[in-house]
Amino acid sequence: MDPGTATAADPTPRWASPPSVADVERISARTDPIVRNLQITQCYHELSLALGARTGGHANWCTFAVWASKQVGQTIRKEDLARTLEQLWDTYSEVSVLSSGASMPELRDHRRPIRDAVLATSSFERASQAAARGNRKVFEEIAREFARFLTVFEADTAFHPEKISAFCAEFTPGEPPEGQRYLVAAFTSYYRAIFESDPKARGELLLLANVSVGMHEQTRLQPEITDALNAPVVDPKELGQRLLEILLPHLGRLLRLRQRLWSGIGLRNPVDIVISRLVEQARMVVTEHLLTLGLPGGERLKVGEDLRREFPAALVQLVNVELLTLLKLVDPTPDSLRETAAADWSVLLDRMHFIADMFRCFQEQPALLTPPFSPEQVAVLKDGRRPEGRL
C-alpha cells in the first residue's frame, strides 16, 4: 500500500497493489483507536476498488464497510456525539417543554448552565470503546479474507472450482459467530461473479455475497452493538446534583428536608422529573446518532425509517436460488422496501432486513466508490497520524 502519485485529472492517489494480509494485520495491531479506524476505513476503500474492478464496478461488502467504518469513527472520536447533544440543548425547545411539564418555569432562565450540566455529566466512553472493538474485530477477520482473496486469485482468467474450494477450506465450518459458513458462500459467489458475463446473474451473485458477509459480520458484532446501545449516556445522580445547585442554590438544608418530605409521601419532586426527562432525551439523541449512516453526497440513512429508494432494474426480480433462500431468512417483505425500518437494532434479524435491502438498493450506485478522505488526508493517515479537517 505504498502511496502513488495523483494527477490533476484524477486527484485520487493510486497504489501499486491492493492491501495485503500483512497490511491488514499491521493496521489491526495499531493501539490508537482513532488512527486505526481511519486506516481501516481507507483500507476498506482500497479493497473495494480492487474487487470492484473485477466485478463490473458495482459495490461489494467492502464498499459499504467504508461508510459504516467512517460513521463508526465519529463514535470512536466522540466529538460528533458531543456536538449533536450540544446542538440539542442549544435549541432549548426540549428544555422549555420539560420545564413547563415539571411546573418549573424558572428553568427557562438557566438555559446555558443546564446545557453545560448535561454535557459535563455525559459520557460516551463506553459507546466509543464498544465501537472501536467492533471496528477492529470485523476488520481483522473479514478484511484479511478479502486481501487473501485478491492475492490468491489475482492472475485468474477462468473459473477454477478446485482453487476456490482450497481457498474456502481455510474457513471454520459451522454457524457464526465461531463458524464461517457464510464467508464460504460469500467468497465462492465473488469468485463466480468475476467470470460471469451476464450482468443480471453477476449482480445477483454480488448481492448474495454481500448479504452473506453481512450476516456473518452482524452475528459477530452482536455483543459490541448491544454494549454500544446500552452504554450510559448521562449520570443521573451527578446531573441531579448539578441541577439542584443551578436551580435551587438558595435552599440548602431546606431543600434536603423538602426532598425527604416528597420522598416520604411517595411524590417525585420537580427536579427529579426534569432530570429523568433530560436523561431520556439525551439517550434518544445519542441512539439516533449511532443508528444513522452517512453516505457520499450528504445522504443519511436512519435505520429506524423505511428505505426510500428503488431496486436497480437487474435486482427487481431475483432468480438465484441461493440468494432467494438467504433473503427468505432475513427479509419478511420480499421484493419490497416495506417495513425495512429496524424496530430494534439490537435484534439481529431486524437489522439484517434493513441491511439486505440497503445492499440491494445501493449496489449499483457509483457514488459509493467515492474516496472517504482527501489525498492529503490519506498521505497523513498512512504515515500513522491523524489528519486535519473533517473526517
N, C-alpha and C positions, 0 to 999 in steps of 0.2 A: 504494500500500500504506500509506496513512495510517491510523494506529490509530483504531479506532472506540471505542465505549463498551461496557462489559459490564453485564449486569443480574444481579440475584440469581437469577433463574430460569435464566438462561443466562450462566455466567461466562466463556464463550469470547468474546474480542474479535472484532469483525467489521470488515471493510474494505469500503470503498465499491466496489471492483472487484478482480478477481483481479490477480496480479502481471503487469506488462507486460514487454515485451522490454527496455525501459530498466532496469527493476528488476533483471532477471536480469543484465544487463551490469554494472550498478553493484555487485551482490554479487560477481560473478565477479572484478571488479577489486580487491577488498579484498586487502590484503597479509597481514593477520593470519590465519593458517590456522584458528585456533580460533574467532574470531568469524565468519569467513567460513563455516565449517562449520555453525555454529549458525543463521546466516541462511539458508543453503542448505536446511537441514532444515525450517525454518519456511516457507520459500517453497514447497517441495515440498508441504507440508501445505495451503497456500492454493490451489495449483494443483489438488491432488487434490480438494478440496471443490468448487471451481468446476466441474470437469469432471464429478464425481460427481453434482452437482445436475442435470445434463442427461442423465445416462445411467442413471437408476434408483437412484442412491445406492450402487452397488457399487464395489469397489476398481478403480482404474486403475493404470497403472505408477507414477505419482507417489505413490500411496498407499503402495506397497511401498518406494519410494525414500525416503520419510520415515524408515522404521525402519532401512533399510540405512545411510542417512546418519547417523542418530543413533548407530548402532553404530560406524560409521567414526570418529565424533567421539571415542569413547573411545580408539581407537588413536592418533588425532592428538594428544590431550591427554596420553597416556602414563600418566597416574596410575593408571588402572584396570588396565593391564598390570602395573605395578609392584606394585599391591595383590594381584593374582592370584598373582604369583610369590612375594610375601612370605607370603601365606597358605600356600603350599605348604611353604615352609621352616619356618613356624611349627608345622605339624603334626609335622614331624620324622620322620614314618614313612619317607619315601623315604631320608632321610639315614641312618637306622638300618639300612635294608636295604643301602644302599651300603656302610656301614661294615663290616657283617658279611661282605658279599661280598668286600670288599677285605682282610679279615682285619686290620682296624684298629679294635678296639672302643673305642679312646681317642677316636674321633670323637664318641661319644655325650656326651663331656664338653665338647664345643665347639659345641653346637648354635647358640647365638646368634652367635658370631663367624663360623661357616661361613655362616649365613644372610646376615649383613651383607656377607661377602666376595662372595657370589653377586650380591647386589643392587648392590654397588659396581662390579662388573665387567660388569653387564648394560647393554645399550644398545638402546633402542627407537627411536632417532632415524631410522634408515633406514626402518623399518616405518612410522613416523609420517609421514615425508616422502612415501613412496610412497602412503600412504592419502590425504594431503592433495592430492597431484597428481591422483589418480584422482577424488576427490570433486569437484574443480573442473572437471576435463576433461569429465566426464559432464554436470555441471550446465550449464556454459556452452554446450554444444551442444544437449542434449535439453530442458532446462527452457526454453531460449529458444524452441524449436519449440512446446512446449505453450502458452507465453504468446502466441506469434504465432497459434496455432490458436484460442485462446479469444477473442482480439481480432477476428480475421477473421470468425469465424462466430458472433459474439455475438448478432446480431439475426436469424439464420436461423430460419425456422419451417417450412421444407421443404427436402428434399434437392436440391441443385443440382450435378449432376455436373461441369459446366464450371467451377464455382467451386473444388471440391476438386482438380480437375486443375490449375488455375492455382496453387493453394497448393502442391501437390506438385512442380510444375515447378521450384521453387527448390532442391529436393534434388539432390545429386550422384548421377548414375546409377552403378550397379555395386555390387559387394560391399563390405562393411566390411573393414578399418577406414576406407578412404577413401570408398568408396561408401555411399549411404544408402538403398538399395532397401528395406530393412526398415522404415525410417521412412515411406516412401511407403505401404507396406502397412498400417502401424500407424495413421497418421492418416486414411487412407481408411476403415479399419474403425471408428475412433472416430466419424467423421462419420456413417457409416451407422447406428451404434448410437444416435446421438441421435434419429433419426427412426424407429427400429424399434419397433413396438408389441408384438410377440410377445416375452415375457420370455426364452424359451429361445434364440431367434435372437439377441436382443440380448446375452445372456450369452456366447454363442459368439463374437460379433463382438468383445466386450470381451476375451475370453481371447486371441483371435487378435492383437488389437492389443497386449496386454500382453506376450505372448511375443515378438512381433516386435520391440518396443522392447528387450526383454531380450536378444535375440540380437544386436542392434546394439551395445548397451551393453557386453555381456560381451566381444565381439570387440574393441572399442575399448580395454577395460580390461586386455587380456592382459598388456602389459608391466608395468603397475603391480601387478597381482595376483602375477605371478611375482616381482617385486622384493620385495614385502612378505613373501611366504612364504620367500624365500631370505635375508632380512635376518639378519645375525649377531645372535644374542641375547646370548651370553656370549663374552668374550675368553678363550680357554682359557689363553693364556700368562700373562696378568695374574692370572687366577683361580688358576692353579697356583702362582705366586709367593706369593700371599696365603695359600693353604692350607698351603704349606710353612712360612711364618712362624708360622701358627697351630698347626700340628700338631707340627712338629719344630724349634722355635726353638733348642733347645739343641745341635743337631748341628753347625751352622756348616760348617766345611771338611769335616768328616767326612761330612756329608750330600752335599756336592757330589761327593766321592770315591765315595761309595756309589752315587749316581746314575750316575756314569760307569761303575762296575763293572757295574751292572744293564744299562745300555745296551750295554756291550761284550760281554756274553754273551747278548744278544738277549732280555732279560726286561723286562717293564714293572714299574716299581716301584709299590707300593700307592697312593701319592698320585696318580700318573698315572691309575690305574684309577678312583679316586674322581672326579677331575676330568672324565674323559670321560663318566662316568655322570651327574654333575651337569649337564654341558652338554647331554646328550641329554634329561634330564628338563626342563630349562629350555625347550628348543626345543619339546618336546611340549606344555608348559603354554601357551606363547605361541601356538603354532599352533592349539590348541583354542580359545583366546580369540578369535583372529582369525576362526575359522570357526564362530562361534556368533552367531545373530541373535536379538536381544531384541525381543519383541513386547509390546503392551499387556497389562496384567494379569500381568506377570511370566513369561509363557510364553517359553521359549528353545528355538530350533531349532538343533540341531547338524547341520551339513551332512554329517558323517560317519556319520549314522544315518538309517535309512529314516523317512520321514514317517509319523506315526501319526495320520492324520486320515481323513475320508471326503470324497469329492467331493460338492458340493451337487447336489441332485436334477436340476437343469437341465443339469448338466455331466457326468452319469454316462455317458450315451451321446451321443457327438458326431456331428453330421451335416454341419457346414460343411466343404466340400471343401478350401478354402484352409487352414483350421485343421488338418484331418487331414493334409494334405500337410506342413505345417510341423512338426507333432508327430512325424511319421514320421522326420524328420531328427534330432530331439533326444531322443525318448522310446523306448527299446528295449523297454519293458514297457507297451504301450498299455493304457489304462483300468485301470491298476493302480499301486499305490504300492510294489510290489516293486522292490528294487534302486535306490531313489531316492537312497540314500546315495552321496555322491561319493567314489569311491576316491582320486581325486587332484584337488583343487580347482584346480590349475594347468592342467588339461586342459579346454578349452572345452566339449566335449560332455558331459563328466562333470558339470560344474556346471550346464549348461543343462537336463539331465534333472531335477536337483533343483529348479531354479528354475521350470521349466514346471509341474511338478506342485504346487509350493508356490503358484504363482499360481492354479492350478485349485482347490486345496483352500480357499484363503482368500479367494477373490474376493467371496464374499457375506458376509464377516464384518464386521459394523458396527463392532466394536471397533477395527479398523484405522484408522478415521477419528477416533479419539481424538486430541486435540491433543498434540503431543510435549512441549510446555512449558506452564508455568502462565501465566496472563495477565500476572502481574508479571514473569516472566522474559522474555516476549515484548516487553513495553514496553522493557525494558533492552536486549535484543539489537537491537531496531530502532533504538535510539539509538547503536548501534555499540560497545556494551560487553558484557563477559562477565557474565552474570547469576550471582547467588549460588545456592547449593543444588545438589542433584543434577541433573546434566544428561544 
